[in-house]
Amino acid sequence: MELKKIHYDFTVCKLKQDSDIDVTKSFYFVGKTDEEISLVCKTEDAPANTLERDDGWRAFRIQGVLDFSLIGILSKISGILADNKIGIFAVSTYNTDYILTKADNFDRALSVLEAAGYKVI
């Protein structure tokens, strides 16, 4: 399985209102529930009006389109990283999964996954 590096720095934000999100930006994930609005975006695109924010994330994605019938892909990756004391923040889209790690763990995370048989591109 191939993992593709994403060459941006990311920020995870908690917002007061969704109107603070600039939907014209090229890369962002939004999660809205009855309790909160979360945004993951390129650090350079983070809104000024955040309730909380956490900078210093890097990301990779599972390359290709994943069928919904596939089981355990994210679980296996997160398990390998957890065994190596690397925390993650995962985001899923219709096509695939994105895994974020803190920037200081990013290279080590990819090395550990390569050692486990994943191809990093």
Buried (B, 14 or more C-beta within 10 A) or exposed (E): EEBBBBEBBBBBBEBEEEEBBEEEEEEBBBEEEEEEBBBBBBBEBBBEEBEEBBEBBBBBBBBEEBEEEEEEEBEBBBEBBEEBEBEBBEBEEEEBBBBBBBEEBBEBBBEBBEEBEBEBE
